[in-house]
Amino acid sequence: MMNFNNYWISAVRLAAVVLCSASSASAVAETLDFGEMETGKVYSFQKGDEVMARFTSESGGSVKFVFTGKEITAYKDAAHTEPNYNSTFSYGPDGERFRVYQLSQGEVLHFYSSATATINSGTIMAAAKPETVNLVSTSPSLNPGDNNYMGDKFSVSTHYRMSFFFDETVVATSATLRFPDKSYVSIPMRADGTASIETTVNEQVMDAYRQGKIADGDTVRIRIVGIRSSAYEDVRYGTNGQLEVAFAVDAKPVELVGSTNLPSTGMSEMLSYYLPGDENGIITLEFDGPVSTQNAPTARINYGNPEDLEHPVYIEDVPVKVDGNRIIADLTGKRRRIVDMIPGIDLSSANTSLALTFGNIYSESGQRAYTGSLSSFSFSYGYPIKSVEYMLASDFTPARGSKVRKGDEVEIWVMNGSKAAFGGLRIAYVKDGSASELVIPAESMSVVSDPESADDSIITFSMPDLAADEGSALALSLHDAYYADGLAHDDDVKGNYLWTNQASVESVEDFSDGRADVFSVTGIRVLSGANLSDLRSLPAGLYIFNGRKIVVK
């Protein structure tokens, strides 16, 4: 009587072969039944083949199967319906796949891959029990000529780990790092049944530098004990399961010992603008030794979402200079609001932080700076972005539009004046019919905080002798001005006056006799033997006093 299940499985296999043949006319698929597998024999198959094989455990225990290309699934039953999951997987030193099964005596594994499941060519082999575990390679390599050769000396700033690759899947007991003075320390180790053991040495090597245990050219050793096959407990590395490698170390790399304006040292957020010269916009990294100027350090700002294809990521290289042991990045003088970095972005969904990364930092010995990170050779910091915008306004005394002359005191009140820096005050006017300009340096003026509001400023100065044309319009504005939000506020601090060459009562000096006659502009004497006090009592207007035109306000 025909077994229905077997009939159905055979029909499916046949259909799979037909489909595979139809999809690739050039490939000739085969049905390969290798039968009972022999230990140590390699069985090959091609893409699109239907593959079958059996393996019977004679004595029980661990059996390792080695696959290249496509891995063939093992089943508990000949109908290939119940996969055998009682196994461990790892990669071999050359990328081959190791699958170790735990089998009882007489237990059978049934390997099967349908034609459609065989998506790659490959091989399968039941490996014989090895006599010993052998070391295949290390990373970095200790052998000159290898692509990953570490060089004459081990640099801890470049190689944080030392990895060992074997021809078997292995486990180990412990690992230590040993120094010239015979002392040693335990080091982290990963030996979890793969064909490699990974040791992490960076912090232990750096501590030895700091403690004076090692220096440039000294030899250190990594010792690993208890190395054995993960499949066979009695198969060890060498004679006693102990591996030791020795290598010379390079000079100690520079490491970060201080900083200013990092998130950990006072600058919890980055403003969207810093005025030139603002110390808060200067970020400093300080190292324990001189930083190389031949390998120019970099500082880069990254902002945005790489997955947002509509808005490209903002990248900015920040000016950097090296000063001995310090790297100094200058964030001043550039506006970095979110809308400045990525115009048109939706602020409601935009990232609110940016990243500042320092890289390409080397000591004078040519080693990378030690970052302490196992995954990066750079120093990266995240900053929330704080957008700053200020409102500026101004008021002039005398009032805008008034007549002014040489010696008149002018006062400018500026709301949020503390948020502005400027080089002086520019006065534009007309002299002898031509446009002229004069800049009063900031140091020649008085600039103080408003007693009633420290954010506001009061600027005072005496009007210089412009010798402008009578009635010339004067336009006053800040010269070489910068504002703490990086925006344009020049129009918020502007004033206008009219120039007069006529003296005022306040500008007339007393005479030795203290008195003179006063006439109106029509020549009528209005006072005889008057002094300045008498002048101030006259009605407002223009008068002639001691041969000079005088304005009484």
TAHU-V181516 format. One record per pair of residues at least 6 apart in sequence whose ideal C-beta (glycine too) atoms are under 7 Angstrom apart, sorted by the first residue. I is the first residue (numbers start at 1). J is the second residue. D is the distance in whole Angstrom. If there is no record, write none. Layout:
i: {I & I}
j: {J & J}
d: {D & D}
This chain:
i: {5 & 6 & 9 & 13 & 13 & 16 & 16 & 16 & 17 & 17 & 17 & 17 & 19 & 20 & 20 & 20 & 20 & 21 & 24 & 27 & 27 & 29 & 29 & 29 & 29 & 30 & 31 & 32 & 32 & 32 & 32 & 32 & 33 & 34 & 34 & 34 & 35 & 35 & 36 & 36 & 37 & 37 & 37 & 37 & 37 & 39 & 39 & 40 & 40 & 41 & 42 & 42 & 43 & 43 & 43 & 43 & 44 & 45 & 45 & 45 & 45 & 46 & 47 & 47 & 47 & 47 & 48 & 48 & 49 & 49 & 50 & 50 & 51 & 51 & 51 & 51 & 51 & 52 & 52 & 53 & 53 & 54 & 54 & 54 & 55 & 55 & 55 & 56 & 56 & 57 & 57 & 57 & 57 & 57 & 57 & 59 & 60 & 60 & 60 & 61 & 62 & 62 & 62 & 62 & 63 & 63 & 63 & 64 & 64 & 64 & 64 & 65 & 65 & 65 & 65 & 65 & 66 & 66 & 66 & 66 & 66 & 67 & 67 & 67 & 67 & 67 & 67 & 68 & 68 & 68 & 69 & 69 & 69 & 69 & 70 & 70 & 70 & 70 & 70 & 71 & 71 & 72 & 72 & 72 & 73 & 73 & 73 & 73 & 74 & 74 & 74 & 74 & 74 & 74 & 75 & 75 & 75 & 75 & 75 & 75 & 76 & 76 & 77 & 78 & 80 & 80 & 84 & 84 & 86 & 86 & 87 & 87 & 87 & 88 & 88 & 89 & 89 & 89 & 90 & 90 & 90 & 90 & 90 & 91 & 91 & 91 & 91 & 92 & 92 & 93 & 93 & 93 & 93 & 93 & 93 & 98 & 98 & 100 & 100 & 101 & 111 & 129 & 130 & 130 & 130 & 132 & 132 & 132 & 132 & 133 & 133 & 133 & 133 & 133 & 133 & 133 & 133 & 133 & 133 & 134 & 134 & 135 & 135 & 135 & 136 & 136 & 136 & 137 & 138 & 138 & 138 & 138 & 139 & 139 & 140 & 140 & 140 & 140 & 141 & 141 & 141 & 142 & 142 & 142 & 143 & 150 & 152 & 153 & 153 & 153 & 154 & 154 & 154 & 154 & 155 & 155 & 155 & 156 & 156 & 156 & 156 & 156 & 157 & 157 & 157 & 157 & 157 & 158 & 160 & 160 & 160 & 161 & 161 & 161 & 161 & 162 & 162 & 162 & 163 & 163 & 164 & 164 & 164 & 165 & 165 & 166 & 166 & 168 & 168 & 169 & 169 & 169 & 169 & 169 & 169 & 170 & 170 & 170 & 170 & 170 & 170 & 170 & 171 & 171 & 171 & 171 & 172 & 172 & 172 & 172 & 172 & 172 & 172 & 173 & 173 & 174 & 174 & 174 & 174 & 175 & 175 & 175 & 175 & 175 & 175 & 176 & 176 & 176 & 176 & 176 & 177 & 177 & 177 & 177 & 177 & 177 & 177 & 178 & 178 & 178 & 178 & 179 & 179 & 179 & 179 & 180 & 180 & 180 & 181 & 183 & 185 & 187 & 187 & 187 & 187 & 188 & 188 & 189 & 189 & 189 & 189 & 190 & 190 & 191 & 193 & 197 & 199 & 205 & 206 & 208 & 209 & 214 & 214 & 216 & 216 & 217 & 218 & 218 & 219 & 219 & 219 & 220 & 220 & 221 & 221 & 221 & 222 & 222 & 223 & 223 & 224 & 225 & 225 & 226 & 227 & 227 & 227 & 227 & 228 & 228 & 228 & 228 & 229 & 237 & 250 & 251 & 251 & 253 & 253 & 253 & 253 & 253 & 254 & 254 & 254 & 254 & 254 & 254 & 254 & 255 & 255 & 255 & 255 & 256 & 256 & 256 & 257 & 257 & 257 & 258 & 259 & 259 & 259 & 259 & 260 & 260 & 261 & 261 & 261 & 261 & 262 & 262 & 263 & 263 & 267 & 269 & 269 & 269 & 270 & 270 & 270 & 270 & 271 & 271 & 272 & 272 & 272 & 272 & 272 & 272 & 272 & 272 & 273 & 273 & 273 & 273 & 273 & 273 & 274 & 274 & 274 & 274 & 275 & 275 & 275 & 275 & 276 & 276 & 276 & 277 & 278 & 281 & 281 & 281 & 282 & 282 & 283 & 283 & 284 & 284 & 285 & 285 & 285 & 285 & 286 & 286 & 287 & 287 & 289 & 289 & 290 & 290 & 290 & 291 & 291 & 291 & 291 & 291 & 291 & 292 & 292 & 292 & 293 & 295 & 295 & 296 & 297 & 297 & 297 & 297 & 297 & 297 & 298 & 298 & 298 & 298 & 298 & 299 & 299 & 299 & 299 & 299 & 300 & 300 & 300 & 300 & 300 & 301 & 301 & 301 & 301 & 302 & 302 & 302 & 302 & 302 & 303 & 303 & 303 & 303 & 303 & 304 & 304 & 304 & 304 & 304 & 305 & 306 & 311 & 311 & 311 & 314 & 314 & 318 & 318 & 318 & 319 & 320 & 320 & 320 & 321 & 327 & 327 & 335 & 337 & 338 & 338 & 338 & 338 & 338 & 339 & 352 & 352 & 353 & 353 & 353 & 353 & 354 & 354 & 355 & 355 & 356 & 356 & 357 & 357 & 357 & 358 & 358 & 359 & 359 & 361 & 361 & 362 & 362 & 363 & 368 & 371 & 371 & 371 & 388 & 388 & 389 & 389 & 390 & 390 & 390 & 390 & 390 & 391 & 391 & 392 & 392 & 392 & 392 & 392 & 392 & 392 & 393 & 393 & 394 & 394 & 394 & 394 & 394 & 395 & 396 & 396 & 396 & 397 & 398 & 398 & 400 & 400 & 401 & 402 & 403 & 403 & 403 & 404 & 404 & 404 & 404 & 404 & 405 & 405 & 405 & 405 & 405 & 405 & 405 & 406 & 406 & 406 & 407 & 407 & 407 & 408 & 409 & 409 & 410 & 410 & 410 & 411 & 411 & 412 & 412 & 413 & 413 & 413 & 414 & 414 & 414 & 414 & 414 & 415 & 416 & 416 & 417 & 417 & 418 & 418 & 418 & 418 & 419 & 419 & 420 & 420 & 421 & 422 & 422 & 422 & 422 & 422 & 423 & 423 & 423 & 424 & 424 & 424 & 424 & 424 & 424 & 425 & 425 & 425 & 425 & 425 & 425 & 425 & 426 & 426 & 426 & 426 & 427 & 427 & 427 & 427 & 427 & 428 & 428 & 428 & 429 & 429 & 429 & 429 & 429 & 429 & 430 & 430 & 430 & 430 & 431 & 431 & 431 & 431 & 432 & 433 & 438 & 438 & 439 & 440 & 440 & 444 & 445 & 445 & 445 & 446 & 447 & 447 & 448 & 449 & 450 & 450 & 450 & 466 & 468 & 470 & 470 & 471 & 471 & 472 & 473 & 473 & 474 & 474 & 474 & 474 & 475 & 476 & 476 & 476 & 477 & 477 & 477 & 478 & 478 & 481 & 483 & 502 & 502 & 503 & 503 & 503 & 503 & 504 & 504 & 505 & 505 & 505 & 505 & 505 & 508 & 508 & 508 & 508 & 510 & 511 & 514 & 515 & 515 & 515 & 516 & 516 & 516 & 517 & 517 & 517 & 517 & 517 & 518 & 518 & 518 & 518 & 518 & 518 & 519 & 519 & 519 & 519 & 520 & 520 & 521 & 521 & 526 & 526 & 527 & 535 & 535 & 535 & 536 & 538 & 540 & 540 & 541 & 542 & 542 & 543 & 543}
j: {79 & 79 & 79 & 50 & 114 & 114 & 115 & 116 & 29 & 31 & 50 & 115 & 116 & 29 & 48 & 115 & 116 & 29 & 48 & 47 & 48 & 48 & 49 & 50 & 115 & 49 & 50 & 45 & 49 & 50 & 51 & 52 & 52 & 43 & 52 & 53 & 53 & 54 & 54 & 56 & 43 & 53 & 54 & 55 & 126 & 126 & 128 & 125 & 128 & 125 & 123 & 125 & 53 & 123 & 124 & 125 & 123 & 51 & 118 & 121 & 122 & 121 & 118 & 119 & 120 & 121 & 115 & 118 & 115 & 118 & 114 & 115 & 72 & 111 & 112 & 113 & 118 & 111 & 112 & 111 & 124 & 108 & 109 & 110 & 108 & 109 & 126 & 106 & 108 & 63 & 103 & 104 & 105 & 106 & 107 & 105 & 103 & 104 & 105 & 103 & 100 & 102 & 231 & 232 & 101 & 103 & 126 & 98 & 100 & 127 & 231 & 99 & 124 & 125 & 126 & 127 & 92 & 96 & 98 & 125 & 127 & 96 & 97 & 99 & 122 & 123 & 124 & 96 & 122 & 123 & 120 & 121 & 122 & 123 & 113 & 118 & 119 & 120 & 122 & 97 & 99 & 111 & 113 & 124 & 83 & 111 & 112 & 113 & 83 & 84 & 101 & 109 & 110 & 111 & 81 & 82 & 83 & 84 & 110 & 112 & 82 & 84 & 110 & 110 & 110 & 112 & 101 & 109 & 101 & 102 & 99 & 100 & 101 & 100 & 193 & 97 & 98 & 99 & 98 & 169 & 193 & 194 & 195 & 97 & 98 & 194 & 195 & 98 & 195 & 136 & 137 & 165 & 166 & 167 & 195 & 169 & 195 & 169 & 231 & 109 & 124 & 232 & 168 & 229 & 235 & 235 & 236 & 237 & 238 & 166 & 167 & 168 & 170 & 227 & 228 & 229 & 235 & 236 & 237 & 166 & 167 & 164 & 166 & 243 & 165 & 166 & 167 & 165 & 162 & 163 & 164 & 245 & 148 & 163 & 148 & 149 & 150 & 159 & 148 & 149 & 150 & 150 & 245 & 247 & 149 & 159 & 248 & 248 & 249 & 250 & 247 & 248 & 249 & 250 & 250 & 253 & 367 & 202 & 205 & 206 & 253 & 370 & 253 & 367 & 368 & 369 & 370 & 368 & 200 & 202 & 374 & 198 & 199 & 200 & 201 & 199 & 201 & 222 & 196 & 198 & 196 & 197 & 243 & 195 & 196 & 195 & 196 & 195 & 229 & 193 & 194 & 195 & 229 & 230 & 231 & 191 & 195 & 197 & 227 & 228 & 229 & 230 & 191 & 193 & 228 & 230 & 189 & 191 & 197 & 224 & 225 & 226 & 227 & 225 & 226 & 186 & 189 & 225 & 226 & 187 & 189 & 199 & 222 & 223 & 224 & 184 & 185 & 186 & 187 & 223 & 184 & 185 & 187 & 201 & 204 & 220 & 222 & 184 & 220 & 221 & 223 & 208 & 213 & 214 & 220 & 214 & 218 & 219 & 213 & 213 & 204 & 199 & 200 & 201 & 204 & 199 & 200 & 197 & 198 & 199 & 224 & 197 & 198 & 197 & 230 & 224 & 222 & 249 & 370 & 214 & 252 & 220 & 249 & 250 & 251 & 248 & 248 & 249 & 246 & 247 & 248 & 247 & 249 & 244 & 245 & 246 & 244 & 245 & 242 & 244 & 243 & 241 & 242 & 241 & 236 & 237 & 241 & 243 & 235 & 236 & 237 & 241 & 235 & 243 & 367 & 365 & 367 & 363 & 367 & 368 & 369 & 370 & 287 & 288 & 289 & 291 & 363 & 369 & 370 & 287 & 288 & 369 & 370 & 285 & 287 & 379 & 286 & 287 & 288 & 286 & 265 & 284 & 285 & 286 & 283 & 284 & 267 & 280 & 282 & 283 & 283 & 381 & 381 & 383 & 280 & 383 & 384 & 386 & 354 & 383 & 385 & 386 & 386 & 388 & 335 & 336 & 337 & 385 & 386 & 387 & 388 & 486 & 335 & 336 & 388 & 484 & 485 & 486 & 280 & 281 & 331 & 332 & 332 & 421 & 482 & 484 & 332 & 333 & 482 & 332 & 332 & 330 & 331 & 332 & 328 & 330 & 329 & 331 & 326 & 328 & 326 & 327 & 358 & 379 & 325 & 326 & 325 & 369 & 325 & 363 & 324 & 325 & 364 & 297 & 322 & 325 & 327 & 361 & 363 & 362 & 363 & 364 & 322 & 360 & 362 & 360 & 320 & 322 & 327 & 358 & 360 & 361 & 317 & 320 & 358 & 359 & 360 & 318 & 320 & 329 & 356 & 358 & 315 & 316 & 317 & 318 & 357 & 316 & 318 & 354 & 356 & 313 & 315 & 354 & 355 & 357 & 313 & 314 & 341 & 351 & 354 & 311 & 313 & 314 & 342 & 351 & 351 & 313 & 342 & 344 & 345 & 341 & 342 & 329 & 330 & 331 & 330 & 327 & 328 & 329 & 328 & 358 & 361 & 486 & 387 & 345 & 347 & 350 & 385 & 387 & 345 & 384 & 385 & 382 & 383 & 384 & 385 & 383 & 385 & 380 & 382 & 381 & 383 & 378 & 379 & 380 & 378 & 379 & 377 & 378 & 368 & 369 & 368 & 369 & 369 & 377 & 377 & 378 & 379 & 484 & 485 & 485 & 487 & 416 & 419 & 483 & 484 & 485 & 415 & 416 & 414 & 415 & 416 & 420 & 489 & 492 & 493 & 415 & 492 & 412 & 413 & 414 & 492 & 493 & 413 & 410 & 412 & 495 & 411 & 404 & 410 & 495 & 496 & 496 & 497 & 497 & 498 & 500 & 410 & 463 & 474 & 497 & 499 & 463 & 500 & 501 & 502 & 503 & 504 & 507 & 463 & 464 & 465 & 462 & 463 & 507 & 463 & 460 & 462 & 460 & 461 & 463 & 458 & 460 & 459 & 495 & 450 & 456 & 458 & 420 & 456 & 457 & 459 & 493 & 456 & 455 & 456 & 456 & 457 & 449 & 454 & 455 & 457 & 483 & 484 & 481 & 483 & 482 & 442 & 478 & 479 & 480 & 481 & 442 & 479 & 480 & 439 & 440 & 441 & 442 & 479 & 480 & 439 & 440 & 445 & 461 & 476 & 478 & 479 & 437 & 439 & 477 & 479 & 437 & 438 & 466 & 474 & 476 & 435 & 437 & 475 & 436 & 466 & 468 & 472 & 474 & 499 & 436 & 468 & 469 & 472 & 466 & 467 & 468 & 469 & 469 & 469 & 464 & 466 & 479 & 461 & 464 & 461 & 459 & 460 & 461 & 460 & 457 & 459 & 458 & 457 & 456 & 457 & 458 & 499 & 499 & 500 & 501 & 498 & 499 & 499 & 496 & 498 & 496 & 497 & 498 & 499 & 496 & 494 & 495 & 496 & 490 & 493 & 494 & 490 & 493 & 490 & 489 & 549 & 551 & 548 & 549 & 550 & 551 & 551 & 553 & 532 & 535 & 536 & 550 & 552 & 532 & 545 & 548 & 550 & 532 & 546 & 531 & 529 & 530 & 531 & 530 & 545 & 546 & 525 & 527 & 528 & 529 & 530 & 526 & 527 & 530 & 535 & 543 & 545 & 525 & 526 & 543 & 544 & 526 & 543 & 542 & 544 & 538 & 543 & 534 & 545 & 550 & 552 & 552 & 552 & 552 & 553 & 552 & 549 & 551 & 550 & 552}
d: {6 & 7 & 6 & 6 & 6 & 5 & 5 & 5 & 6 & 7 & 6 & 5 & 6 & 5 & 5 & 4 & 6 & 6 & 7 & 7 & 5 & 4 & 6 & 7 & 5 & 5 & 4 & 6 & 5 & 7 & 5 & 7 & 4 & 5 & 7 & 4 & 7 & 7 & 5 & 7 & 7 & 5 & 7 & 5 & 5 & 5 & 5 & 7 & 5 & 7 & 5 & 5 & 6 & 6 & 5 & 7 & 5 & 5 & 7 & 7 & 6 & 5 & 6 & 6 & 6 & 5 & 5 & 6 & 6 & 5 & 6 & 5 & 6 & 7 & 7 & 5 & 6 & 7 & 5 & 4 & 7 & 6 & 7 & 6 & 7 & 5 & 5 & 7 & 5 & 6 & 4 & 7 & 6 & 7 & 5 & 6 & 6 & 5 & 4 & 7 & 5 & 6 & 4 & 6 & 5 & 6 & 6 & 6 & 5 & 4 & 5 & 5 & 6 & 7 & 6 & 7 & 7 & 6 & 6 & 5 & 5 & 7 & 4 & 7 & 6 & 7 & 6 & 5 & 5 & 5 & 5 & 5 & 3 & 7 & 7 & 6 & 6 & 4 & 4 & 5 & 7 & 5 & 5 & 5 & 6 & 7 & 6 & 6 & 7 & 5 & 7 & 4 & 7 & 5 & 7 & 6 & 6 & 6 & 4 & 6 & 5 & 5 & 6 & 5 & 6 & 4 & 7 & 6 & 6 & 5 & 5 & 6 & 5 & 5 & 6 & 7 & 7 & 6 & 5 & 5 & 6 & 4 & 6 & 6 & 7 & 7 & 6 & 5 & 5 & 4 & 7 & 4 & 7 & 6 & 6 & 5 & 6 & 6 & 5 & 6 & 7 & 6 & 6 & 7 & 6 & 6 & 7 & 7 & 7 & 5 & 7 & 5 & 6 & 6 & 7 & 6 & 6 & 6 & 4 & 6 & 5 & 6 & 6 & 7 & 5 & 6 & 6 & 5 & 6 & 7 & 5 & 7 & 6 & 4 & 5 & 7 & 3 & 5 & 5 & 5 & 7 & 7 & 6 & 6 & 6 & 6 & 7 & 5 & 6 & 4 & 5 & 7 & 5 & 6 & 5 & 7 & 5 & 5 & 4 & 6 & 7 & 7 & 4 & 5 & 4 & 6 & 5 & 6 & 6 & 4 & 5 & 6 & 6 & 5 & 7 & 5 & 6 & 6 & 6 & 5 & 6 & 5 & 7 & 6 & 5 & 5 & 7 & 6 & 5 & 5 & 6 & 5 & 7 & 4 & 6 & 6 & 7 & 6 & 6 & 7 & 6 & 6 & 5 & 6 & 6 & 5 & 7 & 4 & 6 & 5 & 7 & 5 & 5 & 5 & 3 & 7 & 7 & 6 & 7 & 5 & 4 & 5 & 6 & 7 & 5 & 5 & 7 & 6 & 6 & 5 & 6 & 5 & 5 & 6 & 5 & 6 & 6 & 4 & 7 & 4 & 6 & 6 & 5 & 6 & 6 & 7 & 5 & 6 & 6 & 7 & 5 & 5 & 6 & 5 & 5 & 7 & 4 & 6 & 7 & 5 & 7 & 7 & 4 & 4 & 4 & 6 & 6 & 7 & 6 & 5 & 4 & 6 & 6 & 6 & 4 & 6 & 7 & 6 & 5 & 7 & 5 & 7 & 6 & 6 & 7 & 5 & 7 & 5 & 7 & 5 & 5 & 6 & 5 & 5 & 6 & 4 & 5 & 6 & 6 & 5 & 7 & 6 & 4 & 6 & 6 & 5 & 7 & 5 & 4 & 6 & 6 & 4 & 4 & 6 & 4 & 6 & 4 & 5 & 7 & 6 & 6 & 7 & 4 & 6 & 6 & 7 & 6 & 6 & 5 & 4 & 5 & 6 & 5 & 6 & 7 & 4 & 4 & 6 & 7 & 5 & 7 & 6 & 6 & 6 & 7 & 6 & 4 & 5 & 7 & 4 & 6 & 7 & 5 & 5 & 6 & 5 & 4 & 6 & 7 & 5 & 5 & 7 & 5 & 7 & 6 & 7 & 5 & 3 & 6 & 3 & 6 & 4 & 6 & 5 & 5 & 5 & 5 & 5 & 6 & 7 & 6 & 7 & 4 & 4 & 6 & 6 & 5 & 7 & 6 & 5 & 7 & 5 & 6 & 7 & 6 & 5 & 5 & 6 & 6 & 6 & 6 & 6 & 5 & 7 & 5 & 6 & 6 & 6 & 7 & 4 & 6 & 5 & 5 & 6 & 4 & 7 & 5 & 6 & 5 & 6 & 5 & 5 & 7 & 6 & 7 & 5 & 5 & 4 & 5 & 4 & 7 & 5 & 6 & 7 & 6 & 7 & 5 & 4 & 6 & 6 & 6 & 6 & 6 & 7 & 5 & 7 & 7 & 4 & 5 & 7 & 4 & 6 & 4 & 5 & 6 & 7 & 6 & 6 & 5 & 7 & 5 & 4 & 6 & 5 & 7 & 6 & 5 & 6 & 7 & 5 & 5 & 6 & 7 & 3 & 5 & 6 & 6 & 5 & 6 & 7 & 7 & 6 & 6 & 5 & 6 & 5 & 6 & 6 & 6 & 6 & 5 & 5 & 6 & 5 & 7 & 4 & 6 & 4 & 7 & 4 & 7 & 4 & 6 & 7 & 7 & 5 & 6 & 7 & 6 & 7 & 5 & 5 & 7 & 5 & 5 & 7 & 6 & 5 & 7 & 6 & 7 & 6 & 5 & 7 & 4 & 4 & 6 & 4 & 6 & 6 & 6 & 5 & 6 & 5 & 5 & 7 & 6 & 4 & 4 & 6 & 7 & 5 & 5 & 6 & 6 & 7 & 5 & 5 & 7 & 5 & 7 & 5 & 7 & 7 & 5 & 7 & 7 & 7 & 7 & 7 & 6 & 7 & 4 & 6 & 6 & 6 & 4 & 6 & 6 & 7 & 6 & 6 & 6 & 5 & 4 & 7 & 7 & 7 & 6 & 7 & 6 & 5 & 7 & 6 & 5 & 5 & 7 & 6 & 3 & 7 & 7 & 5 & 6 & 6 & 4 & 6 & 5 & 5 & 6 & 4 & 6 & 6 & 4 & 6 & 5 & 3 & 5 & 5 & 5 & 5 & 4 & 7 & 7 & 5 & 7 & 7 & 6 & 6 & 6 & 6 & 5 & 5 & 4 & 7 & 5 & 7 & 6 & 6 & 7 & 5 & 4 & 6 & 6 & 4 & 5 & 5 & 6 & 7 & 6 & 5 & 4 & 7 & 6 & 5 & 6 & 7 & 7 & 7 & 6 & 5 & 6 & 7 & 7 & 6 & 7 & 4 & 5 & 6 & 5 & 5 & 6 & 4 & 7 & 6 & 6 & 4 & 6 & 5 & 6 & 7 & 4 & 6 & 6 & 6 & 4 & 7 & 6 & 6 & 7 & 4 & 7 & 6 & 7 & 5 & 7 & 5 & 6 & 5 & 5 & 5 & 6 & 7 & 6 & 7 & 5 & 7 & 7 & 5 & 6 & 6 & 6 & 6 & 7 & 7 & 6 & 6 & 7 & 5 & 4 & 6 & 5 & 7 & 6 & 4 & 6 & 7 & 5 & 7 & 7 & 5 & 4 & 5 & 7 & 5 & 5 & 5 & 7 & 7 & 4 & 6 & 6 & 5 & 7 & 7 & 7 & 6 & 6 & 7 & 6 & 7 & 5 & 5 & 6 & 6 & 6 & 6 & 5 & 6}
